């Protein structure tokens, strides 16, 4: 996919997010924890929260556009009730996480389970990063950046690729809290991000 197409898709997804933001502004204000903040700090915290959500969307769209090989999706759903929250679903039909890491790093994951388990820890493998040009050589760190934002928002992440899925709670640890193996095989990578409603 050409860079211009990626920007167009990012713009479309950000426009969808803006519509979601407009309809549910009270949820985003509550997520920023503004009940005791001073007036200026309130604006700063809302702006920072919105910037973080926009960054998540940009990173995910970039991942899909680089790895989708022509087919990918991004969907957002917000249920502002307690025990609910914001869900972002992303998927592509690309090579999958294991082959993607093999293409970008001199560090082949042993299995799909190993690949999904590494999703938030690629920074620790920087010394194995391949040099050169190509769509995979510059990749491999998008999920890590998303994980850093989710840690601040107390969000959760599920990463599904090949025959495995890993569940993460980045505010607690960058290692998976649960790993599922021997699942039916899928092409590409699927993500589910969940940010719970603040009570």
N, C-alpha and C positions, 0 to 999 in steps of 0.2 A: 504494500500500500504506500502511496506517495505521501510525503509529509503534509502537503496541503490537504489531502483527504483526511488525515489524522486530525488536523486543526479544525476542519469542518465538523467532524464527528464530535470532537471535544466541545465545540460551540453549541451543537445541538443538545448534547447531554447536559451542559451547564445551563442552557435555557430551560430544560426540563426541571433541573434542580431549582432554578429561580422560581418557577411556577409552584413547586412543592414548598419552597420557603415562604412564598407569599401567602399560600393557603394555610400554612401551619406555623406562622411566625411565633406564636406563643410557646410552641414546643421547643423551638430553637432558643428562645429567650430563657426558658426554664433549664435547658441543657447547659447553658452558659452559667447557671447558678447566680442569678442577678438579684435575688431578693434582698441582700444586705449590702450590695455594692453602691459606691457613690456614683453620681450621674455620669461623669466622664468615663469612669472605669466600666460602667455598664456598656457604653457604646464600644469601648475598646474590646471588651470580652466577647460581645456579639460579633464584632468584626473579625476577631481572631478565630472564633468558632466557625464562622462562615468560610473564612479563608482555608481552614483545615478541611472542611467538607469539600470545597472546590478542589483542593489539592488531591484528595482521595480520588475524586472523579477523574481528574486529569491523568493521574498515574494509571488508573484502571483502563481508561480508554486507550492510552498509549500502549499498554500491554496487549490489549485485544487487537489493536490495529497492526502491531508488529508481528503478532503470532497467530492471528486468526486464519491466515491463508484464504481470505475471502469471506469467511462466515464467523460472525461473533455477535454478542448481544450484551446490553447493559440495561438493567431494570431497577427502578427504585420504588419502594413502597413504604409509607409511613403510617403506622398505627400509634397515635399519641397516647393511648391508654396505659395505665400501669401494667407492668409485665410485658408490654409490647415495646415498639420503638421503630427505628429506621432500619430497613433491610435494603441492601444493595446486592443484586445478583449480577455476576459477570461470567461470561464464558466464551470460549473460542474452540475452533476445530483444528488447531495447529498441531505442532509436533508433540506437545505435552511437556510437562516440567522436566522430566528426566532427560529427554533428548535435548531440550533447550539448554539445560545446565551443561550437558556434555559439549554442546556446540560453543558455549561461551567460556568454559573453564577447562583447564587441564586437571579436572577433578571429577571423574565419572561417578555419579551416585550408584550404589550397589543395586538398587531396586526402586520401584515406584514409591514404596514406603519411605525409603531413605530420602528420595527427592522431595516429597511433600513435607517431610519432617524438617528439611533445611530451608523451607520457604522464607523464614524471617531471619536467617542467620548467614546470608551470603557475604556479609561484611567480613566475617571471620575467615572467608576463603579468598580474599582479594589477591593474595599472592599467587593463586592458581589461575587468575583471569588471563585469557588469551589477548594478545595484542593484534591490532589490525582493524579492518573495516568489515561491515556486515551487520545485519539486523540483530544477531544474537550477541555479538561481541560487546556492544554497548549496553546490553540488557542484564537482567539478573538481580537488580537492586530495587525495582519498583515495589515489590511486595514488602520489602524491608522498610521502605519509607512509609507505606500504608500502615504497617505494624506499629511504627513509632507514633503515628497520629492516633491510631486506635488505642494505644496505651494511655494517651492523655484523655481520651473520651470514654475509657472503660468499655471499649467495644470488644467484640469477638470476631473471629475469622475462621472459616472452614475452607480448606484448599483440597480440591479433588482432581486427580490426574491419573491416567492409566488405570490401575487396579487398586488405588489407595486413596485415603482421605485423612487429613490431619486437622484437628481442631486446636485453635490457639486462643489464649486470653493474654494478650500482650502486656496488660498492666501488671500481670503476675510473673510471667516468664515468656521468653521468646522460643522456648522449646514447646512442642505440642503437649497439650493437656490430655489428649486422647488421639489414638491412631487406629484407623480401620484398614484392614488389609484383605486381600483376596475378594475384592468387590468385582462386579462385572466391569469389563474394560471399557473405557471411553476414550475418544480421541480428544486431544487438546487438554484444556484446563478449565475448571469451573471454580468460582469463588462465591462464597456467601459472607457478606459483612453484616454484622448486627450491632447496632448501637442502642442500648436499652434506654427507655424513658427514665429520666431522673425523678425519683420520688421525693 
